Amino acid sequence: MPLLALLLLVPVLAEITVFIVVGRWIGVLATLALFIAIGVIGSLLLKRQGMRALREMQAALARGEPPAEPVAHAAPLVLAALLLVFPGFPSDLMALPLLVPTVRRMVIRWLGVQAKRRGGFTVWPGGRSPAGGTVIDADYTEVKPEGGRDPSLPRIEDSRWGGPDQGDGRRPS
């Protein structure tokens, strides 16, 4: 447990230390203004890139393609935006390389190699299973016995899944 606490404490102390050093170097008001401006830029980037990624994923799904490529290209930008929103200058410095397209492509390529080496991930497009069989999508209809419900069977209304919901996830008692 002490190692985990240390791993969580060191980055926070580094952020605070750098904030104090920058504040002494350029002044408190300039540091606060820079701090707020970077946070605003990060939140705008997060909103813009998040919406762009969502549109690209929806377009890929509409074409019948897996959305892996749009997700892979959006993930480093979203991570950079989150690092910019996270308060502190060291996290901002970690975000800057991810904003450079060449670095992003290298990160995506490296992650792809790592995924393949570790077994990767599987997408089953077109309703095909890995065994080559067809996936059957079906609906069902509950058939009740003639003459009503069998009284020896449990009632769903008496379970935690049945009965009217009170809006807060609880069932009436």
C-alpha positions as CSV (number, residue, x, y, z in Angstrom):
1,M,0.0,0.0,0.0
2,P,2.8,2.5,0.7
3,L,4.1,2.1,-2.9
4,L,0.7,2.9,-4.3
5,A,0.4,6.0,-2.1
6,L,3.9,7.0,-3.2
7,L,3.0,6.5,-6.9
8,L,-0.1,8.7,-6.4
9,L,1.6,11.3,-4.3
10,V,4.7,12.0,-6.5
11,P,2.9,13.3,-9.5
12,V,0.8,15.6,-7.4
13,L,3.8,17.0,-5.6
14,A,5.6,17.5,-8.9
15,E,2.6,19.4,-10.3
16,I,2.5,21.6,-7.1
17,T,6.3,22.2,-7.2
18,V,6.3,23.2,-10.9
19,F,3.3,25.5,-10.3
20,I,5.2,27.3,-7.5
21,V,8.4,27.6,-9.6
22,V,6.5,29.0,-12.6
23,G,4.6,31.3,-10.3
24,R,7.9,32.7,-8.9
25,W,9.4,32.9,-12.4
26,I,6.6,34.7,-14.3
27,G,4.4,35.9,-11.5
28,V,1.2,34.7,-9.8
29,L,-1.3,36.4,-12.1
30,A,0.5,35.3,-15.3
31,T,0.7,31.7,-13.9
32,L,-3.0,31.6,-13.1
33,A,-3.9,33.1,-16.5
34,L,-1.8,30.5,-18.2
35,F,-3.2,27.8,-16.0
36,I,-6.8,28.8,-16.9
37,A,-6.1,29.3,-20.6
38,I,-4.5,25.8,-20.9
39,G,-7.5,24.3,-19.2
40,V,-10.0,26.1,-21.5
41,I,-8.0,25.0,-24.6
42,G,-8.0,21.4,-23.3
43,S,-11.7,21.4,-22.7
44,L,-12.4,22.9,-26.2
45,L,-10.1,20.3,-27.7
46,L,-11.7,17.5,-25.8
47,K,-15.2,18.6,-27.0
48,R,-14.1,19.1,-30.6
49,Q,-12.2,15.9,-30.9
50,G,-14.7,13.8,-29.0
51,M,-17.5,14.9,-31.3
52,R,-15.4,14.4,-34.4
53,A,-14.5,10.9,-33.2
54,L,-18.1,10.1,-32.5
55,R,-19.1,11.2,-36.0
56,E,-16.3,9.1,-37.6
57,M,-17.3,6.1,-35.6
58,Q,-20.9,6.5,-36.6
59,A,-19.9,6.9,-40.3
60,A,-17.8,3.7,-40.1
61,L,-20.6,1.7,-38.5
62,A,-23.0,3.0,-41.1
63,R,-20.6,1.7,-43.8
64,G,-20.6,-1.6,-42.1
65,E,-17.0,-1.3,-41.0
66,P,-15.6,-1.7,-37.5
67,P,-14.9,1.7,-35.9
68,A,-11.4,0.7,-34.8
69,E,-9.5,3.2,-37.0
70,P,-11.5,6.3,-36.0
71,V,-11.1,5.2,-32.3
72,A,-7.3,4.7,-32.7
73,H,-6.9,8.1,-34.3
74,A,-9.1,9.9,-31.7
75,A,-7.7,8.2,-28.6
76,P,-4.3,10.1,-28.5
77,L,-6.0,13.4,-29.1
78,V,-8.6,12.8,-26.3
79,L,-5.8,11.7,-24.0
80,A,-3.9,14.9,-24.8
81,A,-7.0,17.0,-24.2
82,L,-7.6,15.3,-20.8
83,L,-3.9,15.9,-19.9
84,L,-4.4,19.6,-20.8
85,V,-7.6,19.8,-18.7
86,F,-5.8,18.1,-15.7
87,P,-4.4,21.0,-13.6
88,G,-0.6,21.4,-13.8
89,F,2.2,22.1,-16.1
90,P,4.0,18.7,-16.2
91,S,0.7,17.0,-17.5
92,D,0.5,19.8,-20.1
93,L,4.0,19.0,-21.2
94,M,3.1,15.3,-21.5
95,A,0.1,16.3,-23.7
96,L,2.1,18.4,-26.2
97,P,3.7,15.5,-28.1
98,L,0.3,13.9,-28.6
99,L,-0.9,17.0,-30.4
100,V,1.8,16.5,-33.2
101,P,0.3,14.3,-36.0
102,T,3.6,12.5,-36.6
103,V,3.9,11.5,-33.0
104,R,0.3,10.4,-32.9
105,R,0.8,8.1,-35.9
106,M,3.9,6.6,-34.2
107,V,1.8,6.0,-31.0
108,I,-1.0,4.4,-33.0
109,R,1.5,2.2,-34.9
110,W,3.2,1.2,-31.6
111,L,-0.1,0.4,-29.9
112,G,-1.1,-1.7,-32.9
113,V,2.1,-3.7,-32.7
114,Q,1.6,-4.2,-29.0
115,A,-2.0,-5.4,-29.5
116,K,-1.0,-7.9,-32.2
117,R,1.9,-9.2,-30.0
118,R,-0.4,-9.7,-27.1
119,G,-3.2,-11.4,-29.1
120,G,-4.9,-8.3,-30.4
121,F,-8.6,-7.9,-30.5
122,T,-11.3,-9.5,-32.7
123,V,-14.1,-7.8,-34.6
124,W,-16.7,-10.0,-36.2
125,P,-18.1,-7.9,-39.1
126,G,-21.1,-9.0,-41.1
127,G,-22.6,-11.3,-38.6
128,R,-19.9,-14.0,-38.9
129,S,-18.5,-15.8,-35.9
130,P,-14.8,-16.8,-35.7
131,A,-15.7,-20.4,-36.5
132,G,-17.2,-19.3,-39.8
133,G,-20.8,-20.0,-38.7
134,T,-23.6,-17.6,-39.1
135,V,-24.9,-15.6,-36.2
136,I,-28.7,-15.7,-36.0
137,D,-30.4,-12.7,-34.5
138,A,-33.8,-13.7,-33.2
139,D,-36.7,-12.4,-31.2
140,Y,-38.7,-14.4,-28.8
141,T,-42.3,-14.5,-27.6
142,E,-43.2,-15.8,-24.1
143,V,-45.8,-18.5,-24.4
144,K,-48.1,-18.9,-21.4
145,P,-49.8,-22.1,-20.7
146,E,-53.5,-22.4,-21.4
147,G,-55.5,-21.9,-18.3
148,G,-53.3,-19.2,-16.9
149,R,-50.1,-19.2,-14.9
150,D,-48.8,-22.2,-13.0
151,P,-49.1,-21.2,-9.3
152,S,-46.1,-23.4,-8.4
153,L,-43.7,-21.3,-10.4
154,P,-42.1,-18.2,-8.9
155,R,-43.5,-14.8,-9.9
156,I,-41.2,-12.2,-11.5
157,E,-43.1,-9.5,-9.7
158,D,-41.8,-10.9,-6.4
159,S,-38.1,-10.8,-7.6
160,R,-35.8,-7.8,-7.7
161,W,-36.3,-7.6,-11.5
162,G,-40.0,-7.4,-11.5
163,G,-42.6,-4.9,-10.4
164,P,-42.9,-1.1,-11.0
165,D,-39.8,0.9,-10.6
166,Q,-39.8,4.0,-8.3
167,G,-37.4,5.9,-10.5
168,D,-34.4,5.4,-8.2
169,G,-33.8,1.8,-9.0
170,R,-35.7,0.6,-5.9
171,R,-38.8,-1.6,-6.0
172,P,-41.8,-1.0,-3.7
173,S,-41.7,-3.0,-0.6
